[in-house]
Amino acid sequence: MNLAHGLGGSTDLPIPVTSVLIGGAWALSISFAVLIFAWRKPRLDPSHRWFTLSGNIVRLADSRWTRAAIRALGLAFFAYVAVLSFIGPQDASSALPGVFYVLLWVGVPVLSALVGPVWRLISPLRTLHSLASAAVGRSPASGFARYPDGLGTWPAVAGLFAFAWIELAYLDPGQVSAIRLWCVAYVLITFLGAVVFGDSWFERADPFEKFSDTLSRMAPLARSTTERTPAQRTLVLRNPLDGLRSLPVLPGTVAVVAVLLGSTAFDSASQITAWRNLVDSTTSSVAGGVLWRTLGLTVMICFVGVSFWCASRATGGLTRSKRAALPGLLAHSLVPIVIGYILAHYLTYLVEKGQATVILLFDPFDSGWDVFGQQGWEVSYALSLHPGVVATAKVLCVLGGHVLGVAAAHDASLRLLPPRHRLTGQLSLMVLMVFFTFGGLFLLFGG
């Protein structure tokens, strides 16, 4: 199964790619200079809102029946896909790879960046855990042990890396049996963790929920934060940047965004001819190729994480303990960059492969099912037919994500750094983001 994600290369850009790289770096540098003079006090606050949605909308969204219906549909859908993975086609005509790589890995996070943490609501394992807890008379929040604070989000980091590995390093990412085995392991580990630690396991250790929750911090639709109890919180529309500060700072938070950003960067890098030639020339075995790709994926993720950690700490005027906390407190500034990279890298993949996956789901055995008249449906390749538009959109997504990331980092620096070091303390992070912009565009368009 060919899982090529990007469409629109450097030859499809309306201007030379070199000009795009230089212009992108200048755009980011100029935006930083503008922020220094025009943004002198912290402005971002999760309690800010544009306006509050009407009570009827909130009551409908919070209705027990609405949520029960959504959870039931989510459980039924994933049960349907699970059955198909065993009795359905085991080749490229299977819907499982599309559900796994497109709808789950790309669709759910993108939707979360718009309307909030979707996976928390539709997660079939959360639903099953709630039902099992109710059956034995226990609260879903309670487990047999307390989730260790020191463990933080590291189980989610391991799960995210495992997903990136099967997608980018495994010998055949589209192999149904391999995806099925991965999913079985995920179900067993996640459900067992929830039984032991309660709902805390989902919040901190479930890789899909952590992915969804991280990107949801930029969702324009969100819960208000000024009320005292969760039951009093209403739905509001807000500036997407205002929600970034609400990203929980836990052990492993930097690693989460590093895996998300580094794996996407490696996906682009692995398409470069020089990398493929290096892998092919140094190994002739399948295992050797997997080892090389695993090494490349690990190095890219570590580079993103370590470079951000070092740049965040490169400031003066702080005690050792406060400086050590800076990477976690600034990690939210990478979230806009992650969203920009995902949109740039996977937009065409999501739209076109997503359509193909939906069509397969309605007739998984190719037996002529026509319940919704889908036999007449065809995949629209409008984006593929306009590669120049796609290439331009990629550039705008990457640059937009970085500009917003710079704004978030600048606002956080105004809150966290002492007055004498608010400018100099940001320079190393600014240089890193310029490098990320240049490198991201370079990799995105195939070097």
Secondary structure by P-SEA (a helix, b strand, c coil): ccccccccccccccccaaaaaaaaaaaaaaaaaaaaccccccccccccccccccaaaaaaaacaaaaaaaaaaaaaaaaaaaaaaaccccccccccccccccccccaaaaaaaccccccccccaaaaaaaaaaaaaccccccccccccccccaaaaaaaaaaaaaaaccccccccaaaaaaaaaaaaaaaaaaaaaccccccccccaaaaaaaaaaccccbbbbccccccccbbbbbccccccccccccccaaaaaaaaaaaaaaaaaaaacaaaaaaaaaacccaaaaaaaaaaaaaaaaaaaaaaaaaaaaccccccaaaaaaccccccccaaaaaaaaaaaccccccaaaaaaaaaaaaccccccccccccccbbbbccccccaaaaaaaaaaaaaaaaaaaaaaaaaaaaaccccccccccaaaaaaaaaaaaaaaaaaaacc
